Amino acid sequence: MFPRKLAALAAVVPFALSSMAMTDGAVVEEVAYFHCADDASKLTNATIVANGPDSWDENPPERSYAQGAGCGNLDTTLEGTSQASLYDVTFAGQYEGPLDSLTVSLYGLTTDRDDSYRVTVRLNVDGIDMIAFGENQVDIHAEGTGMRPHHFSVTNIGQLDEGPHDIVLTVGTYYINHAAMWSWDTVEAPSSITFNPIEPKGPVIWAPGARRP
């Protein structure tokens, strides 16, 4: 029996999670952290078309902004129709194991109102639009002050085979004249994705079951 593995699409090199004992076919909670594809590219708006989206792995960030770590995305009300757009923040990678839900924790500075910030969410799993363009908006709520985490969750994904599952996630600003500066891959902003969370955080989006094969 082997631990499940997460892998970045760019490298597609799976790694073992040693912290949990797994049972084949079981849905288990696993956390992965978003990482910059290139330390020299601090703003993904300028690099996503050429380099593709940033991805994730199991390792939490170890360096700070002061040490030159981190990257981000300036998200305005402009929205691209493609899944990976220079106007929105997009992550892509793989998850190996049954996948039924996820929680996204995205650190950022936002022009919010009453600590609430409305975003659009798109999710594609194994080439299937679980949440398609224009299909869902959700109010995410900030915690704390400064570079704050914002959470939302998606359930009813229903991809319960062992995978690996190819995942593309896009988050965009909804309201006109609003903007967000999202950040990841620093100790100050350890933005992450939790697969099959035991306790989903933030508002929960029900992925359209009719889109399953």
Steps between C-alpha positions, in 0.01 A plus 500: 500500500647833393416859598317708244693749294461854374690619197545823308391488137825661392717230650247219547729351764286339772608509861393304804318649795638326804277658761196278447427132469286441192245239404456433130187673373456715811432873479758670724598856585829627351641853492716647222651847471510723192851577375652744252606340175789747471648712779586767245137542393323674786176586317333207327282730287812559290614137477196271502447501123861402431573284805159363598343513847688453825446170680524336842682243707498374860780728621401817689695815405813559707611850391355849554439803281816655649697201371367547149238228513146507372308603193147614431225610269327836458135407448267768366145481366633413153437130445630262238278237341781243488575295811855639531477876449736789569204679663432239771697284741536141379664190645540160336630167622414142582357304789529124527219330690121534520393865484160619619566844652764770549561817698700793362673739741621802306692781670449849367437871535155591369282806451230323695188618676436383854774236459304338216634468147307350211686279255420277206623141521577259217608141557597240240580143605621245247382720215150538645368845594380433854439875528490668160562859394229733635338220698583597858576803715566486872572744783823408676581649840838618625659397829713746698677806355766570239576214262197295600380149412172464310337155488245321286421133440362284219308177561329234287800466265444125491822384334541199727745289304869498593599743225732679461255784447596807296367815668477860378363763741430864408385780732395844372370826642125554452403857590584796275767730646619231739848350496707250693870434537530126564825356630655157567824312568617703803480439874278810520264370232494118496208473257389141464254244367363225726371189328205322665494732804354354818358842588453718187573870556310798368193491275440166331436469127312194379668382178244407233464121524357487147847576364640170619575247224 
